[in-house]
Every structure is written in structure tokens, then in C-alpha cells.
């Protein structure tokens, strides 16, 4: 236990000195293994982790889904999604904010990145809300919270990383995110209802669309529906694996972008460079996490932590509640991916030891990460929106996002109380 705590302190100390997280975890893991097992086994173990991670077939899902997300972001599909959602709810009080959340869910189903979803919807939805007199608190809060749906509704890079670290079926994790994603959209839209109930001037209604206009708007999102149905339907039906589905999705997104005339040579080069840069960053962090995980597994921390937690709670579900509380606190002061990579080696053995389903726990982890991405003071989505809207004060965004943080906490409670929401659809898969 002492060795593991020293390892965590080493990672935090190096991160405080602005050493990149991947390097910090690698150093802490290597040194910890060297001191516990000897330097020769530590070097051998570390080199094996680097080699196996770099050549792991399943990991090819990461660059493919990253590439897919970059293609659809450049293809302009977000505009059609927002128009379709606006056609049905825009005339309600706070309707444009609801439309941005619904459109974010649709865009997340073909993107897989929270930051990309938030950035794209800021460009698409914020000017529309501003033109209709929406307050910046509601507009930015809805966009920031809706952007988090990009990592819950499949495909999701966080679910891929969680599946690789815990050796959980990635295809089942993807399918498990669908119903919780619908619950998330519902809770966030209810958050808009609450805000406009307290302050009707925050989100005045927009014009009502005719049914002919609504049907025309629906026809405009056929590409998104087809791409999502092709990838997720193929995975769910067992036609192909999650890795093969990523290849199909990337190819489909490429064709859509090509047919829409958005893939000029310079744009294509930018997409490939950006996808390569993102993939390299994720791989480096993942390799560092795997090295650090090897070290943690050689300590007594997982077993000691399980015994410690069980002393205070005779009911296993309360252990999960305690863990979620710890995650909520960490999410306010740490970067979300770092939290997942540092804590999964400790908490996951406790969860499986208590008999909980790892797929359900994975959905809870993603939900916690979503909350962290909009929780002040280090919510990444808020900083992304702030960089795109320099005229909007960051304090205004902080005030606007709290109702949606509360809505997400309610959603987390629902998922803890009713695990079947996450487990029902994966139960039908082979």
C-alpha cells in the first residue's frame, strides 16, 4: 500500500512540475517496478508493454474513430443536426438550447470526442441563440454540457481506453452507452426547462416550423443516421467487431465528406495531421498508464483498498456511491483522462471483486468524466468554448453550467439505481 501511494505522489509531483502525464506515469511505474522487482525485470516488463501496446490490433480502433470524427466535423453534418432538432423544439422556451443538446447527441454518435462536439456546436448553435436573445449563461451552459455527450454515445474514445485497460468487450461498451445517452439528453433538456422556469428571459422561444419544414429538416440528417446505423448496427448485429466497425465508419465518413465537396487537398492533409497528432497523444498516455498499472498490480493497494472500503459499508452499492463521490471531487481539480487512467487500476479490482458488471461501471466512469468536463475550475469544455467566444467571460460560463452539472449528477444517480439501463441492450449480444 505504501509503495502505491508513493507512486501516486510521484505522478502528481511530476505533473505539478509540468512533466507530461504520459512521461510522469511511465517514470513512476518504471521506478516503482525497479525498486520492487529489480531493474532488469522492470526494463523487460516496460519494453514489453510498449511493444504490445503499439502493435495491439484492438488499439487500431482509436485512430480510426478519431479519423471518422475529424471527417464528419469537416463535412458540415452538425448544421443539419441542429436544424432538425430546432425544427421540433426551437419554438419552446429554451428550445434552441435543447436543440443544441439534442444535436450534440446526434453529432456525438458519429464523432466520439467531447471537445470536438463542444467546439463544433459552439460555431453552429451559439450564433443562433445569440440572435434570438438568449443569455450567455444558458447558451454556453447548454453547449458545454451537450458537448460531453460525444464521449458517451458511441463511438467513444474513453470507452475504448476503458475497455482496453480493463479487458472489457468494446463492442458491448458501445452498445451500453446508447440508452444512458438518451437518459443524458433528457436530463440536460430538463435542466434547460428548469433554467427557463426560473428565468424566462434566459431562453425566449424561436419561430415555429411547419410540418413540411420539419420533414425537410429530417431528410437533411440521412447521412448521420445512415453512418450511425451502419457502424453501431453492424457491431450490435455481430456483422463486424468494434475495430472493423471503426474502419467502416472512417471509410463512410470519408465518402460523405468527399461527396459534399469539403475534402480539398489542403483540408484532407489537415485532417490526417490532426488525427495523427491526437492518436499519438492518446497512445503515449495509454502506454504510460499501462506501465503504471503494472506497478500498481504488484502492490497490495487493490486488495487493501477493497478491504478498507468494505469495513465502512456492508452494502456493496454504497461502495460504488463512495467511489463516485471521490471521482466528483477529483473531477473538479484534475484532468478527466488522467483521473481515469490513474484510478481504474485501483478501483476496478474492487468493483469486480464485489461482483459488479464491468460494462455498467464503465458507463458510470464515462458519466463521471462528462461531469468533470464541465465542472469548474478545470472543465475542458468550458475552456474550449471560451477560446472560441473571447467576448464571453469565463465566470459567466461557470454560472451557466451549474444547473447542468446538477442534472448530470441526477443522471448518475439514476444509472446507479437502475443498472439495467446500461446492461439491457448488451444483454442481447453474443
C-alpha positions as CSV (number, residue, x, y, z in Angstrom):
1,X,0.0,0.0,0.0
2,X,2.8,2.4,0.9
3,X,4.6,1.7,-2.4
4,X,1.4,2.5,-4.4
5,X,0.8,5.8,-2.5
6,X,4.4,6.8,-3.2
7,X,3.8,6.0,-6.8
8,X,0.8,8.3,-7.0
9,X,2.6,11.0,-5.2
10,X,5.4,10.7,-7.7
11,X,3.0,11.1,-10.6
12,X,1.3,14.1,-9.0
13,X,4.7,15.7,-8.2
14,X,6.0,15.3,-11.7
15,X,2.7,16.6,-13.2
16,X,3.0,19.6,-10.9
17,X,6.4,20.2,-12.4
18,X,4.7,20.2,-15.8
19,X,6.1,16.9,-16.9
20,X,3.7,15.4,-19.4
21,X,1.3,12.9,-17.9
22,X,2.4,10.1,-20.1
23,X,6.0,10.6,-19.1
24,X,5.1,11.0,-15.4
25,X,3.2,7.7,-15.3
26,X,6.0,5.9,-17.2
27,X,8.7,7.1,-14.9
28,X,6.7,6.3,-11.7
29,X,5.8,2.9,-13.0
30,X,9.3,2.0,-14.1
31,X,11.0,3.2,-10.9
32,X,8.3,1.5,-8.8
33,X,8.8,-1.8,-10.6
34,X,12.6,-1.4,-10.4
35,X,12.6,-0.9,-6.7
36,X,10.1,-3.7,-6.0
37,X,11.2,-6.4,-8.5
38,X,14.6,-5.4,-9.7
39,X,15.7,-3.2,-12.6
40,X,16.2,-6.0,-15.1
41,X,12.6,-7.3,-14.8
42,X,11.3,-3.7,-14.7
43,X,13.1,-2.9,-18.0
44,X,11.8,-6.1,-19.6
45,X,8.3,-5.5,-18.4
46,X,8.2,-1.9,-19.6
47,X,9.6,-2.7,-23.1
48,X,7.1,-5.5,-23.4
49,X,4.2,-3.1,-22.6
50,X,5.4,-0.5,-25.1
51,X,5.8,-3.2,-27.8
52,X,2.5,-4.9,-27.2
53,X,0.5,-1.7,-26.9
54,X,1.9,-0.3,-30.1
55,X,1.1,-3.4,-32.0
56,X,-2.2,-4.3,-30.4
57,X,-4.8,-4.9,-33.1
58,X,-7.7,-3.7,-30.9
59,X,-6.0,-0.3,-30.5
60,X,-6.4,0.4,-34.2
61,X,-10.0,1.4,-33.2
62,X,-8.6,4.6,-31.7
63,X,-7.0,6.3,-34.8
64,X,-9.9,5.1,-37.0
65,X,-12.6,6.6,-34.8
66,X,-10.5,9.8,-34.4
67,X,-10.3,10.0,-38.2
68,X,-14.0,9.4,-38.5
69,X,-14.8,12.2,-36.1
70,X,-12.5,14.6,-38.0
71,X,-14.1,13.8,-41.3
72,X,-17.7,14.3,-40.1
73,X,-16.6,17.6,-38.3
74,X,-15.4,18.9,-41.7
75,X,-18.4,17.6,-43.6
76,X,-20.8,20.1,-42.0
77,X,-23.2,17.5,-40.6
78,X,-23.6,19.4,-37.3
79,X,-25.6,22.2,-39.0
80,X,-28.1,19.7,-40.4
81,X,-28.5,18.1,-36.9
82,X,-29.1,21.4,-35.2
83,X,-31.6,22.5,-37.9
84,X,-33.5,19.2,-37.5
85,X,-33.6,19.5,-33.7
86,X,-34.6,23.2,-33.9
87,X,-37.5,22.3,-36.2
88,X,-39.2,20.3,-33.4
89,X,-38.2,22.1,-30.2
90,X,-37.0,25.6,-31.1
91,X,-40.4,27.2,-30.7
92,X,-40.4,26.2,-27.0
93,X,-39.0,28.4,-24.2
94,X,-35.3,27.4,-24.2
95,X,-35.9,25.4,-27.3
96,X,-32.7,26.4,-29.1
97,X,-30.7,25.3,-26.0
98,X,-32.5,22.0,-26.1
99,X,-31.8,21.8,-29.9
100,X,-28.1,22.2,-29.3
101,X,-28.1,19.4,-26.7
102,X,-30.1,17.0,-29.0
103,X,-27.8,17.9,-31.9
104,X,-24.8,17.3,-29.8
105,X,-26.1,13.8,-29.0
106,X,-26.5,13.2,-32.7
107,X,-23.1,14.6,-33.6
108,X,-21.5,12.6,-30.8
109,X,-22.9,9.4,-32.3
110,X,-20.6,9.9,-35.3
111,X,-17.7,11.8,-33.6
112,X,-16.7,10.3,-30.3
113,X,-14.9,13.4,-28.9
114,X,-16.4,15.7,-26.3
115,X,-14.1,18.6,-27.2
116,X,-14.8,18.3,-30.9
117,X,-18.5,18.2,-30.3
118,X,-18.4,21.3,-28.0
119,X,-16.3,23.2,-30.4
120,X,-18.5,22.3,-33.4
121,X,-21.8,23.1,-31.7
122,X,-20.4,26.4,-30.4
123,X,-19.9,27.5,-34.0
124,X,-23.3,26.2,-35.1
125,X,-25.6,26.9,-32.2
126,X,-24.3,29.9,-30.3
127,X,-24.8,32.5,-33.1
128,X,-28.4,31.2,-33.5
129,X,-29.1,31.5,-29.7
130,X,-27.5,34.9,-29.5
131,X,-29.6,36.2,-32.4
132,X,-32.7,35.2,-30.6
133,X,-31.7,37.0,-27.4
134,X,-30.5,34.0,-25.3
135,X,-28.4,34.8,-22.2
136,X,-24.8,33.7,-22.4
137,X,-25.2,31.7,-19.2
138,X,-27.8,29.4,-20.8
139,X,-26.3,29.3,-24.2
140,X,-22.8,28.3,-23.1
141,X,-24.0,26.0,-20.4
142,X,-26.2,24.0,-22.8
143,X,-23.4,23.8,-25.4
144,X,-20.7,22.8,-22.9
145,X,-23.0,20.1,-21.3
146,X,-24.2,18.8,-24.6
147,X,-20.7,18.5,-25.8
148,X,-20.0,15.9,-23.2
149,X,-22.4,13.5,-25.0
150,X,-19.6,13.0,-27.6
151,X,-17.9,10.5,-25.2
152,X,-20.9,8.6,-24.0
153,X,-23.0,7.9,-27.1
154,X,-20.9,5.5,-29.2
155,X,-18.3,5.7,-30.6
156,X,-16.4,6.9,-27.6
157,X,-12.6,7.1,-27.2
158,X,-13.0,7.0,-23.4
159,X,-14.9,3.7,-23.6
160,X,-12.2,2.3,-25.9
161,X,-9.5,3.2,-23.5
162,X,-11.5,1.8,-20.5
163,X,-12.2,-1.4,-22.5
164,X,-8.5,-1.9,-23.3
165,X,-7.3,-1.2,-19.7
166,X,-9.9,-3.5,-18.1
167,X,-10.1,-6.0,-21.0
168,X,-13.8,-5.4,-21.3
169,X,-15.6,-6.0,-24.7
170,X,-15.5,-2.7,-26.5
171,X,-18.5,-3.5,-28.7
172,X,-20.7,-4.2,-25.7
173,X,-19.4,-1.0,-24.1
174,X,-20.5,1.0,-27.2
175,X,-24.0,-0.6,-27.2
176,X,-24.3,0.0,-23.4
177,X,-23.9,3.8,-24.0
178,X,-27.0,4.2,-26.2
179,X,-29.8,4.2,-23.6
180,X,-27.7,6.1,-21.0
181,X,-27.1,8.6,-23.8
182,X,-30.8,9.1,-24.2
183,X,-31.2,9.5,-20.5
184,X,-28.5,12.1,-20.5
185,X,-30.2,14.1,-23.3
186,X,-33.4,14.0,-21.4
187,X,-31.8,15.2,-18.1
188,X,-29.9,18.0,-19.8
189,X,-33.1,19.2,-21.6
190,X,-34.9,19.2,-18.2
191,X,-32.0,21.3,-17.0
192,X,-32.9,23.8,-19.7
193,X,-36.6,23.7,-18.6
194,X,-35.5,24.4,-15.0
195,X,-33.4,27.4,-16.0
196,X,-36.1,29.0,-18.2
197,X,-38.7,28.3,-15.5
198,X,-36.6,30.4,-13.1
199,X,-35.7,33.0,-15.7
200,X,-38.0,33.0,-18.8
201,X,-35.8,35.7,-20.3
202,X,-32.8,33.4,-20.4
203,X,-34.2,31.5,-23.4
204,X,-37.0,33.1,-25.4
205,X,-38.8,30.9,-27.9
206,X,-37.9,31.0,-31.5
207,X,-40.2,30.7,-34.6
208,X,-42.3,27.6,-35.1
209,X,-41.5,25.4,-38.1
210,X,-44.3,23.9,-40.2
211,X,-44.6,20.2,-40.6
212,X,-43.3,20.4,-44.2
213,X,-40.2,22.2,-42.9
214,X,-39.8,19.6,-40.2
215,X,-39.9,16.7,-42.6
216,X,-37.4,18.5,-44.9
217,X,-35.1,19.0,-41.9
218,X,-35.3,15.3,-41.1
219,X,-34.3,14.4,-44.6
220,X,-31.2,16.5,-44.2
221,X,-29.8,14.2,-41.5
222,X,-30.0,11.0,-43.5
223,X,-26.2,10.8,-43.7
224,X,-25.8,10.9,-39.9
225,X,-28.5,8.3,-39.4
226,X,-27.0,6.0,-42.1
227,X,-23.5,6.3,-40.7
228,X,-24.5,5.6,-37.1
229,X,-26.8,2.8,-38.2
230,X,-24.1,1.2,-40.3
231,X,-21.4,1.3,-37.6
232,X,-23.4,0.6,-34.4
233,X,-25.9,-1.7,-36.2
234,X,-23.1,-3.8,-37.6
235,X,-21.5,-4.1,-34.2
236,X,-24.7,-4.9,-32.4
237,X,-25.7,-7.4,-35.1
238,X,-22.4,-9.2,-34.9
239,X,-21.6,-8.4,-38.6
240,X,-18.2,-7.0,-37.6
241,X,-16.2,-6.2,-34.5
242,X,-15.7,-2.8,-33.0
243,X,-12.4,-2.5,-34.7
244,X,-13.8,-3.4,-38.1
245,X,-16.7,-1.0,-37.4
246,X,-14.2,1.8,-36.9
247,X,-12.8,1.1,-40.3
248,X,-16.2,1.1,-41.9
249,X,-17.1,4.3,-40.1
250,X,-13.9,6.1,-41.1
251,X,-14.4,5.0,-44.8
252,X,-18.1,6.1,-44.7
253,X,-17.3,9.5,-43.2
254,X,-14.6,9.9,-45.8
255,X,-17.1,9.3,-48.6
256,X,-19.7,11.6,-47.1
257,X,-17.1,14.4,-46.8
258,X,-15.9,13.7,-50.3
259,X,-19.4,13.8,-51.9
260,X,-20.1,17.0,-50.1
261,X,-17.1,18.6,-51.7
262,X,-15.4,19.6,-48.5
263,X,-12.2,17.5,-49.0
264,X,-9.9,19.8,-50.8
265,X,-6.2,18.6,-50.7
266,X,-5.2,21.1,-48.0
267,X,-8.2,20.1,-45.8
268,X,-7.5,16.4,-46.2
269,X,-3.9,17.0,-45.2
270,X,-5.1,19.0,-42.1
271,X,-7.5,16.1,-41.1
272,X,-4.7,13.5,-41.4
273,X,-2.2,15.6,-39.5
274,X,-4.7,16.4,-36.7
275,X,-5.8,12.7,-36.5
276,X,-2.2,11.6,-36.3
277,X,-1.4,14.1,-33.6
278,X,-4.4,13.1,-31.5
279,X,-3.7,9.4,-31.9
280,X,-0.1,9.8,-30.9
281,X,-1.1,11.7,-27.7
282,X,-3.7,9.1,-26.8
283,X,-1.2,6.2,-27.4
284,X,1.5,7.9,-25.3
285,X,-0.9,8.4,-22.4
286,X,-2.2,4.8,-22.7
287,X,1.3,3.3,-22.7
288,X,2.2,5.4,-19.7
289,X,-0.9,4.2,-17.9
290,X,-0.2,0.6,-18.7
291,X,3.3,0.8,-17.3
292,X,1.9,2.5,-14.1
293,X,-0.9,-0.2,-13.9
294,X,1.7,-3.0,-14.0
295,X,3.4,-1.4,-11.0
296,X,0.1,-0.9,-9.1
297,X,-0.8,-4.6,-9.7
298,X,2.4,-5.6,-7.9
299,X,1.4,-3.7,-4.8
300,X,-1.2,-4.6,-2.2
301,X,-3.2,-1.4,-2.9
302,X,-6.2,-3.0,-4.8
303,X,-6.8,-5.6,-2.1
304,X,-6.1,-3.2,0.8
305,X,-8.5,-0.7,-0.7
306,X,-11.2,-3.2,-1.1
307,X,-10.9,-4.4,2.5
308,X,-10.8,-0.8,3.7
309,X,-13.9,0.3,1.9
310,X,-15.9,-2.8,2.8
311,X,-15.2,-2.1,6.5
312,X,-17.3,1.1,6.3
313,X,-20.1,-0.2,4.1
314,X,-21.8,-3.6,4.4
315,X,-23.8,-2.8,1.3
316,X,-21.7,-3.1,-2.0
317,X,-23.7,-0.4,-3.8
318,X,-22.6,2.1,-1.2
319,X,-19.0,1.3,-2.2
320,X,-19.9,2.5,-5.7
321,X,-21.6,5.6,-4.3
322,X,-18.4,6.4,-2.3
323,X,-16.3,5.9,-5.4
324,X,-18.5,8.2,-7.4
325,X,-18.2,10.9,-4.7
326,X,-14.4,10.6,-4.9
327,X,-14.5,10.9,-8.7
328,X,-16.7,14.0,-8.4
329,X,-14.2,15.7,-6.2
330,X,-11.2,14.7,-8.3
331,X,-13.0,16.0,-11.5
332,X,-13.1,19.5,-10.1
333,X,-9.3,19.7,-9.8
334,X,-7.8,17.2,-12.3
335,X,-8.0,16.5,-16.0
336,X,-10.5,13.8,-16.7
337,X,-8.4,11.3,-18.7
338,X,-5.7,11.5,-16.0
339,X,-8.3,10.6,-13.4
340,X,-9.5,7.5,-15.4
341,X,-6.0,6.2,-16.1
342,X,-4.8,6.7,-12.5
343,X,-7.8,5.3,-10.7
344,X,-9.0,2.4,-12.8
345,X,-6.1,0.2,-11.7
346,X,-7.1,0.8,-8.1
347,X,-10.9,0.8,-8.3
348,X,-11.6,-1.8,-11.0
349,X,-10.4,-4.8,-9.0
350,X,-12.7,-3.6,-6.1
351,X,-15.7,-3.4,-8.4
352,X,-15.1,-6.9,-10.0
353,X,-14.4,-8.3,-6.6
354,X,-17.8,-7.2,-5.4
355,X,-19.4,-8.8,-8.3
356,X,-20.5,-5.7,-10.3
357,X,-20.7,-5.7,-14.1
358,X,-17.6,-4.0,-15.6
359,X,-19.7,-2.7,-18.5
360,X,-22.1,-0.9,-16.1
361,X,-19.1,0.5,-14.2
362,X,-17.6,1.7,-17.5
363,X,-20.7,3.7,-18.2
364,X,-20.6,5.2,-14.7
365,X,-16.9,6.2,-15.3
366,X,-17.8,7.9,-18.6
367,X,-20.7,9.8,-16.8
368,X,-18.3,11.0,-14.2
369,X,-15.8,12.1,-16.9
370,X,-18.6,14.0,-18.5
371,X,-19.4,15.9,-15.3
372,X,-15.7,16.7,-14.8
373,X,-15.5,18.2,-18.3
374,X,-18.0,20.9,-17.3
375,X,-17.1,21.3,-13.6
376,X,-15.3,24.5,-12.7
377,X,-12.5,25.3,-12.4
378,X,-10.8,22.8,-14.9
379,X,-13.7,21.8,-17.1
380,X,-12.1,21.3,-20.5
381,X,-15.3,22.0,-22.5
382,X,-15.6,25.4,-20.8
383,X,-12.1,26.4,-21.9
384,X,-12.7,25.2,-25.4
385,X,-15.9,27.4,-25.7
386,X,-14.0,30.3,-24.0
387,X,-11.3,30.1,-26.7
388,X,-14.0,30.3,-29.4
389,X,-16.0,33.0,-27.7
390,X,-13.5,35.5,-26.3
391,X,-16.2,38.1,-25.6
392,X,-17.9,35.8,-23.1
393,X,-16.5,35.9,-19.6
394,X,-15.4,32.6,-18.1
395,X,-17.2,33.4,-14.9
396,X,-20.4,33.7,-16.9
397,X,-19.8,30.1,-18.2
398,X,-19.2,28.9,-14.7
399,X,-22.6,30.3,-13.6
400,X,-24.4,28.9,-16.6
401,X,-23.1,25.4,-16.3
402,X,-24.1,24.6,-12.7
403,X,-27.7,23.6,-13.4
404,X,-26.4,21.1,-16.0
405,X,-23.8,19.7,-13.5
406,X,-26.8,19.1,-11.2
407,X,-28.7,17.4,-14.0
408,X,-25.8,15.1,-14.7
409,X,-25.5,14.2,-11.0
410,X,-29.2,13.2,-11.0
411,X,-28.5,11.2,-14.2
412,X,-25.6,9.5,-12.4
413,X,-27.9,8.5,-9.5
414,X,-30.4,7.1,-12.0
415,X,-27.7,4.9,-13.6
416,X,-26.5,3.7,-10.2
417,X,-30.1,2.9,-9.1
418,X,-31.0,1.2,-12.4
419,X,-28.1,-0.7,-13.9
420,X,-30.4,-2.3,-16.4
421,X,-30.4,1.0,-18.4
422,X,-26.8,0.3,-19.3
423,X,-27.0,-3.5,-19.4
424,X,-30.2,-4.3,-21.3
425,X,-29.0,-3.8,-24.9
426,X,-25.6,-5.5,-24.4
427,X,-27.5,-8.5,-22.9
428,X,-28.8,-9.3,-26.4
429,X,-25.3,-9.5,-27.9
430,X,-23.4,-12.7,-28.3
